[in-house]
Amino acid sequence: MLLFRALAVTLSVAVCWAMLEVVLRIFPVDQVPPLAEHPMMDRGYKFIYPAEERLHPYTEDGSEMLRVALIGDSFTAGAGCDPEDTYGMRLERMLNYNAGQLPARVDIFAKGGTAPPSQIQMLEQALALKPNLVCLGICLNDAEDWAHQDLMNALRDGMMPKLPPDWFRPILRHSHVLHLAFQKWGALRVRTGFRKYFHDIWEEESQGAQVFFAALAEMQMLCAEAEVPFCAMVFPMFSYDLSPDGYAFRDVHERICARLGEMSIPCLDLFPIYEGRSPERLQAFPGYDGHPNEIAHRLAAQELLYFLIDRELIDVGYRPKLVSSSMNGYYGKLYRRVADPAAYRQPVD
């Protein structure tokens, strides 16, 4: 009886395996869609840049102005976006919306791949222009410690997909089931590795985190000596689940903002403004480039504007006077129509 049951189970597994192989051969599961079919391909292929003397049209004559300096990496530089779509340029436009206020200029000092220890030189350049305010853009990779490259490479190894051993590759080539299972396992390993990586580099005993906060303390001191207010804003990881329960790095944000609070550095956590939104709608190139796109930059600029006003870092007169919420009603109609098209017959105006 035991032998019969074992044979029955083995036969059942073999039949199910064979059926799954047939299904996957007829309907293959593509992990990555062809690039030409990617939604990114509906965008233009050219970025348009203004001439240097046209960058700040509100303050061309050099008269008295509100001057804001932004320091950061590729997020602040606007990688993947037209220059006019970056949160810095959007912030400048919004600061100039109200009549009767001093014109405002936002200068951007940013370069991809940098972090606060290497951004101190940018801050010194910004302070030479005598700004009224300095804001630092923080990303979750800013605590990477490449002075200890072996340790960083070991951490990064856990977030890289593993190649199959030589003996296993012919089997994967001939079994669609095993090939799909191996891909899923690799994707799970990468997700788990990324989460561990960004939690590890922000641990209190992490050398990278200590260097990061030491650099912020130096930035704070330089700004204090120049009598310039200093603040910071923390970006989320746009290539991850941004749902309230699914975002894996909420505690990292809280840790950063709590430490900045202890240092008396005003800190804006941007995650709440993106919480619950679709990551694909916020990335420069969904699935390939997790830099913020023009939508994410617009939300960051609006949130930063109100944060600066609420914290009295800039005059309350810069709060936009012409604000409308009429689009909420329009979107409400669309949402209701999508949720229940049969019951909602009212046409969208």
JOUR-V768059 format. One record per residue. N is the residue number from 1. PHI is phi in degrees with one decimal (999 if undefined). BURIAL is I if it has 24 or more other ideal C-beta (glycine too) atoms within 12 Angstrom, else O. D_LAST is the distance of its C-alpha to the last C-alpha in Angstrom with 2 decimals. Layout:
# JOUR-V768059
N & PHI & BURIAL & D_LAST
N & PHI & BURIAL & D_LAST
This chain:
# JOUR-V768059
1 & 999 & O & 71.55
2 & -63.6 & O & 70.26
3 & -64.9 & O & 70.76
4 & -62.8 & O & 68.91
5 & -64.4 & O & 65.94
6 & -63.5 & O & 65.89
7 & -65.2 & O & 65.94
8 & -64.1 & O & 63.17
9 & -64.5 & O & 60.90
10 & -62.2 & O & 61.76
11 & -64.7 & O & 61.08
12 & -62.8 & O & 57.74
13 & -62.6 & O & 56.64
14 & -63.4 & O & 57.85
15 & -65.0 & O & 56.00
16 & -62.8 & O & 52.72
17 & -60.5 & O & 53.23
18 & -63.1 & O & 53.89
19 & -64.6 & O & 50.85
20 & -66.2 & O & 48.64
21 & -60.6 & O & 50.26
22 & -63.2 & O & 49.45
23 & -61.4 & O & 45.79
24 & -69.6 & O & 45.39
25 & -75.6 & O & 47.13
26 & -79.8 & O & 44.83
27 & -121.8 & O & 41.63
28 & -64.3 & O & 42.47
29 & -98.6 & O & 40.58
30 & -89.6 & O & 39.73
31 & -72.5 & O & 39.62
32 & -124.6 & O & 38.24
33 & -67.8 & O & 35.94
34 & -55.3 & O & 37.14
35 & -57.6 & O & 36.16
36 & -65.6 & O & 34.70
37 & -95.6 & O & 32.20
38 & -73.0 & O & 31.16
39 & -57.3 & O & 27.55
40 & -59.6 & O & 29.18
41 & -71.2 & O & 29.97
42 & -88.6 & O & 26.45
43 & -97.7 & O & 27.29
44 & -71.1 & O & 29.37
45 & -102.4 & O & 33.12
46 & -127.5 & O & 33.85
47 & -99.1 & O & 33.63
48 & -106.9 & O & 33.74
49 & -112.4 & O & 36.06
50 & -76.9 & O & 36.55
51 & -65.9 & O & 40.09
52 & -54.1 & O & 41.99
53 & -76.4 & O & 42.11
54 & -107.2 & O & 38.32
55 & -65.6 & O & 37.51
56 & -125.4 & I & 37.34
57 & -66.8 & O & 36.13
58 & -82.4 & I & 36.02
59 & -131.5 & I & 39.74
60 & -66.2 & O & 41.41
61 & -80.5 & O & 44.12
62 & 74.4 & O & 45.39
63 & -75.2 & O & 45.40
64 & -57.8 & O & 44.97
65 & -153.9 & I & 41.99
66 & -88.4 & I & 40.65
67 & -120.5 & I & 41.60
68 & -116.4 & I & 40.31
69 & -112.2 & I & 41.93
70 & -107.9 & I & 40.37
71 & -114.9 & I & 42.85
72 & 174.2 & I & 42.11
73 & -109.7 & I & 42.16
74 & -65.2 & I & 39.83
75 & -63.2 & I & 36.80
76 & -72.8 & I & 37.35
77 & -69.1 & I & 38.30
78 & 90.4 & I & 34.98
79 & -56.8 & I & 36.39
80 & 88.3 & I & 33.88
81 & -126.0 & I & 31.47
82 & -62.7 & O & 31.29
83 & -53.8 & I & 33.20
84 & -69.7 & I & 30.29
85 & -92.1 & I & 28.43
86 & -68.2 & I & 31.29
87 & -64.1 & I & 30.98
88 & -67.2 & I & 33.80
89 & -69.9 & I & 32.17
90 & -67.1 & I & 28.84
91 & -61.7 & I & 30.93
92 & -61.0 & I & 32.68
93 & -63.5 & I & 29.53
94 & -67.7 & I & 28.24
95 & -67.5 & I & 31.73
96 & -105.5 & I & 31.53
97 & -73.2 & I & 28.21
98 & -88.5 & I & 29.95
99 & -74.1 & O & 32.17
100 & 87.6 & O & 35.69
101 & -104.7 & O & 36.32
102 & -57.6 & O & 38.80
103 & -61.5 & I & 37.29
104 & -119.5 & I & 37.04
105 & -132.7 & I & 38.21
106 & -114.9 & I & 37.79
107 & -99.6 & I & 40.56
108 & -110.1 & I & 40.33
109 & -118.8 & I & 43.57
110 & -150.2 & I & 42.79
111 & -152.3 & O & 44.21
112 & -60.9 & O & 43.48
113 & 84.7 & O & 46.11
114 & -97.4 & I & 47.31
115 & -145.3 & I & 47.60
116 & -45.6 & I & 48.78
117 & -58.1 & I & 52.48
118 & -93.7 & I & 51.86
119 & -94.9 & I & 49.20
120 & -61.7 & I & 51.76
121 & -63.4 & O & 52.70
122 & -61.8 & I & 49.08
123 & -62.1 & I & 49.11
124 & -62.3 & I & 52.33
125 & -65.5 & O & 50.79
126 & -65.9 & I & 47.80
127 & -65.5 & I & 50.12
128 & -64.2 & O & 52.09
129 & -89.4 & I & 49.10
130 & 55.3 & O & 49.28
131 & -74.3 & I & 45.73
132 & -89.3 & I & 44.55
133 & -163.5 & I & 43.13
134 & -124.1 & I & 43.47
135 & -126.9 & I & 41.05
136 & -101.3 & I & 42.08
137 & -91.1 & I & 39.69
138 & -108.9 & I & 41.20
139 & -116.6 & I & 40.67
140 & -71.8 & I & 42.33
141 & -91.6 & I & 44.75
142 & -70.1 & I & 46.26
143 & -95.4 & I & 49.08
144 & -64.4 & I & 50.44
145 & -115.7 & I & 54.14
146 & -80.6 & O & 55.26
147 & -70.3 & O & 58.60
148 & -116.3 & O & 59.38
149 & -63.9 & O & 58.13
150 & -61.5 & O & 59.98
151 & -65.7 & O & 58.23
152 & -65.2 & O & 54.78
153 & -65.4 & O & 55.54
154 & -65.6 & O & 56.65
155 & -65.6 & I & 53.41
156 & -71.0 & O & 51.35
157 & -60.3 & O & 53.39
158 & -72.6 & O & 51.82
159 & -109.6 & I & 48.30
160 & -109.2 & O & 49.31
161 & -65.1 & O & 49.29
162 & -86.1 & O & 52.81
163 & -80.2 & O & 54.21
164 & -69.5 & O & 55.95
165 & -63.3 & O & 59.77
166 & -55.9 & O & 61.49
167 & -68.7 & O & 62.85
168 & -90.5 & O & 59.41
169 & -64.3 & O & 57.59
170 & -60.7 & O & 59.04
171 & -66.8 & O & 58.02
172 & -63.1 & O & 54.43
173 & -66.2 & O & 54.34
174 & -103.0 & O & 55.38
175 & -121.5 & O & 53.46
176 & -68.6 & I & 49.69
177 & -66.5 & I & 49.75
178 & -65.3 & O & 51.82
179 & -63.1 & I & 49.85
180 & -66.2 & O & 46.55
181 & -62.5 & O & 48.30
182 & -66.6 & I & 49.76
183 & -63.9 & I & 46.39
184 & -64.5 & O & 44.87
185 & -62.5 & O & 47.89
186 & -63.2 & O & 47.59
187 & -64.4 & O & 43.91
188 & -64.7 & O & 44.86
189 & -62.3 & O & 47.77
190 & -65.0 & I & 45.63
191 & -61.4 & O & 43.07
192 & -64.6 & O & 45.94
193 & -65.3 & I & 47.77
194 & -63.5 & I & 44.89
195 & -62.5 & I & 44.50
196 & -63.8 & O & 48.25
197 & -58.6 & I & 48.42
198 & -74.8 & I & 45.98
199 & -75.8 & I & 47.44
200 & -65.1 & I & 50.98
201 & -72.2 & I & 50.55
202 & -104.7 & I & 49.24
203 & -62.2 & O & 52.08
204 & -57.7 & O & 54.14
205 & -83.1 & O & 57.21
206 & -65.6 & I & 55.38
207 & -62.3 & I & 56.94
208 & -63.2 & I & 53.63
209 & -65.5 & I & 51.99
210 & -64.7 & O & 55.06
211 & -65.2 & I & 54.97
212 & -59.5 & I & 51.24
213 & -70.3 & I & 51.74
214 & -66.1 & O & 54.89
215 & -66.0 & I & 52.95
216 & -63.9 & I & 50.35
217 & -63.1 & I & 53.26
218 & -68.5 & I & 54.62
219 & -60.5 & I & 51.28
220 & -60.3 & I & 51.10
221 & -65.3 & O & 54.65
222 & -62.3 & I & 54.04
223 & -67.6 & I & 51.04
224 & -63.8 & O & 53.11
225 & -64.2 & O & 55.93
226 & -88.3 & O & 53.59
227 & 58.0 & O & 52.04
228 & -120.0 & I & 48.55
229 & -59.4 & I & 46.19
230 & -128.5 & I & 45.47
231 & -141.8 & I & 42.65
232 & -145.9 & I & 41.20
233 & -137.2 & I & 38.07
234 & -110.5 & I & 38.15
235 & -88.5 & I & 35.85
236 & -83.5 & I & 35.33
237 & -90.1 & I & 36.09
238 & -76.6 & I & 32.86
239 & -91.7 & I & 34.48
240 & -121.5 & I & 34.98
241 & -57.8 & I & 33.19
242 & -104.6 & I & 31.26
243 & -70.4 & O & 30.73
244 & -54.8 & O & 32.33
245 & -98.3 & O & 35.24
246 & -100.6 & O & 35.47
247 & -70.0 & I & 35.90
248 & -86.5 & I & 39.63
249 & -121.7 & I & 40.30
250 & -57.3 & I & 39.07
251 & -67.3 & O & 42.73
252 & -66.9 & I & 43.44
253 & -58.2 & I & 40.78
254 & -62.2 & O & 42.30
255 & -65.0 & I & 45.75
256 & -64.6 & I & 44.88
257 & -65.8 & I & 43.14
258 & -64.5 & O & 45.99
259 & -67.1 & I & 48.58
260 & -66.4 & I & 46.84
261 & -62.9 & O & 46.69
262 & -63.4 & O & 50.45
263 & -87.8 & I & 50.82
264 & 62.0 & O & 48.78
265 & -105.5 & I & 46.24
266 & -55.9 & I & 42.67
267 & -130.5 & I & 40.65
268 & -105.2 & I & 36.92
269 & -89.9 & I & 36.14
270 & -82.8 & I & 32.87
271 & -56.1 & I & 32.70
272 & -56.0 & O & 30.78
273 & -74.7 & I & 27.78
274 & -101.1 & I & 27.72
275 & -58.2 & I & 28.81
276 & 85.2 & O & 26.92
277 & -87.0 & I & 25.01
278 & -76.5 & O & 25.57
279 & -58.8 & I & 28.60
280 & -63.9 & I & 27.49
281 & -80.6 & O & 24.43
282 & -116.7 & I & 26.87
283 & -94.1 & I & 29.82
284 & -62.1 & I & 30.72
285 & -146.0 & I & 31.82
286 & -52.3 & I & 31.13
287 & 86.2 & O & 34.41
288 & -125.3 & O & 36.48
289 & -134.6 & O & 35.83
290 & -86.2 & I & 34.83
291 & -64.3 & I & 34.41
292 & -65.8 & I & 31.14
293 & -93.0 & I & 28.46
294 & -64.6 & I & 26.15
295 & -66.8 & I & 23.82
296 & -63.3 & I & 26.93
297 & -65.1 & I & 28.35
298 & -62.4 & I & 25.32
299 & -64.1 & I & 25.52
300 & -65.0 & I & 29.29
301 & -64.6 & I & 29.12
302 & -63.8 & I & 26.89
303 & -65.5 & I & 29.10
304 & -65.4 & I & 32.23
305 & -57.5 & I & 31.22
306 & -69.6 & I & 30.83
307 & -62.8 & I & 33.92
308 & -64.1 & I & 36.02
309 & -71.6 & I & 34.98
310 & -64.2 & O & 35.51
311 & -86.5 & I & 38.88
312 & 58.0 & O & 39.83
313 & -84.7 & I & 40.52
314 & -134.6 & I & 38.73
315 & -64.3 & O & 38.25
316 & -64.1 & O & 35.55
317 & -64.7 & O & 34.57
318 & -84.7 & I & 32.77
319 & -64.4 & O & 30.15
320 & -56.9 & O & 26.84
321 & -91.2 & O & 26.08
322 & -98.1 & O & 22.56
323 & -126.1 & O & 20.60
324 & -128.3 & O & 17.01
325 & -111.1 & O & 15.66
326 & -62.9 & O & 12.04
327 & -66.4 & O & 11.26
328 & -61.3 & O & 12.95
329 & -65.3 & O & 10.35
330 & -63.2 & O & 7.72
331 & -66.7 & O & 10.73
332 & -59.7 & O & 11.79
333 & -62.3 & O & 9.11
334 & -63.5 & O & 10.11
335 & -62.7 & O & 13.68
336 & -64.7 & O & 13.79
337 & -69.2 & O & 12.48
338 & -68.5 & O & 15.14
339 & -67.5 & O & 17.72
340 & -146.6 & O & 17.54
341 & -62.8 & O & 15.63
342 & -71.1 & O & 17.79
343 & -82.9 & O & 17.23
344 & -101.0 & O & 13.50
345 & -96.7 & O & 12.17
346 & -66.4 & O & 8.92
347 & -68.8 & O & 6.24
348 & -79.7 & O & 3.80
349 & -71.4 & O & 0.00
